[in-house]
């Protein structure tokens, strides 16, 4: 059932159609609010009650298959407060008694007169209005109970003697008393003397005084003796001829605390606005209404000077119209965009870049705009520098050899990563951007290396090495990147140095071998020098031309420890070694001759060092001079044998050949004469011919000896090297250890053979060939 409106819906149940027709036509004439629905059986009546809102049921006692009392009981079981009137023409005292016992609202015995309908109509209206009044009272009571039960305010009634008659549950929350404990107690228990403005007046005095004019602020006292700030209102009412006071007490502790905090906030806000690092401007249609000191200082003015200016006047000319348009839109309530940048003019004329945040507000009932401004001139410059730095770092990243470069922030997250990914890394470089270091590196790396990354933001640079992939070695370097005094990022450079480690090992091994060779190098010295012409090592016999000992020379520049003549004439030879050009040159010092050979030392295709081998060749030069003298003598002998001796031998041979021809002629002309004297002549000629042959053989042997024993260029290549202006030596193919033989250079691995050739007992190592 739903509560009815102003109309009165009546359900009339009767077996007589004529009676029901009369009901529908007559009852609305008694009261126009009445609307009648008629049915003839009890079951039909229940159907109507289930389907529609009915304000009153009127039923005949005698109904088909049942009676009105049974219907009443059924209706009461479902709708206990629905008005029900038995209107019957077969009434008796017994029927009336049964109806009253069943809870009938009214009982009316019908007659045939019209006045019966008037009486019935009036009783229907009275029953419905009474029920509606009871419903309103019930609802009001429920509302009041809900209000008093659920409100946080203390609601109480006080009698004319000042004692509490009623208190709701909130009294326990506010004062600590249970309602039943407070009822019957004087109001002064919770509102003692001095609770108001009058120190002699208690709460009841206040209740009587303020019952005619609104509320008042009071100070109550809790059961624990604590003061409770209250906002109170009292009103007087009468009941049963007695006067009472109804009071509502509100605990305003929270409100007072909020007010206190609001005052503190207002003071704090005022202090923040006045002392803020952010400029604050309040602008309306008339211009600046407020300018805080920071905003004025940003542009070089006092607050008063700034407030007196037109807001457009402080903007650079090319932006004034755009800024004015934004201001107009905000005054119209449009706040999009709320953030923007603008360029202002400082009092001294330089430009100040500002970031503004504008919010439309109401000021003194009119539209206004609060704008917060921040000077971003330095930030803009900083971003420019950061962008430039990032460009440079990206260039480093993209060109970093044999490794990777990463830019990371204070959260240890990579911002930029590129280059070669090590097997230590769990991701490719591009996938590492935005990830934390401990999310992309191995556990060993994290445990041993992350502290180096963290140290960067304390301003430290670190260099460390770590192994990965079964003995492969990488070197890491992390350095802080500053913006002013602040470390804004860290730069990590990871490089595979496995080859470098191997190269260092080879260099160390080669240096050991070179040092061994240097220590054993005969009749001279061996030095190893770097591309900047600094001795890495030098040892052997140190000549007087050296100004310092070999140990003192190591680590020093050549030009600092060698004499001026050598530096002046031959320093370019040392430099040429690092272009891959071997050099040989000789020089004299203190009357002795020296020969120096310079060869490049390679590691792969790179010249990493130069090898200097210097020997005293004074004895070699003396021997060469002696051989040259011997050559001259032999050449003279050969000349004598070939000209002065050969000529008479040739003449004699010719003469002997002619005499033989005469004998033959004699034999042909005078055989007798020849026979008589030829035997002796022939024997003399033969003896002369034998002597001539022997003399010719001796001359040939002397000439062959003279020419064969003279030293040739090939035989004396190592002694008599033809050293040209370009410093290279001609002669036989060079052998390892021969300081006069030019070479294209040696590799680190050649040092073993060099070390072997440094045997002091090996004449080739010393260049001493006899």
Beta strands, then each sheet from edge to edge (+ up, - down):
strand 1: 8-13
strand 2: 34-39
strand 3: 56-59
strand 4: 62-63
strand 5: 66-67
strand 6: 83-88
strand 7: 106-109
strand 8: 154-159
strand 9: 164-167
strand 10: 215-221
strand 11: 227-239
strand 12: 242-251
strand 13: 279-284
strand 14: 287-291
strand 15: 339-345
strand 16: 351-363
strand 17: 366-375
strand 18: 403-408
strand 19: 414-419
strand 20: 462-468
strand 21: 472-483
strand 22: 486-496
strand 23: 524-529
strand 24: 535-540
strand 25: 583-589
strand 26: 592-603
strand 27: 606-616
strand 28: 722-723
strand 29: 729-730
strand 30: 746-747
sheet 1: 2+ 1+ 3+ 6+ 7+
sheet 2: 4+ 5-
sheet 3: 9+ 8- 12+ 11- 10+
sheet 4: 14+ 13- 17+ 16- 15+
sheet 5: 19+ 18- 22+ 21- 20+
sheet 6: 24+ 23- 27+ 26- 25+
sheet 7: 24+ 23- 27+ 26- 30-
sheet 8: 28+ 29-
end
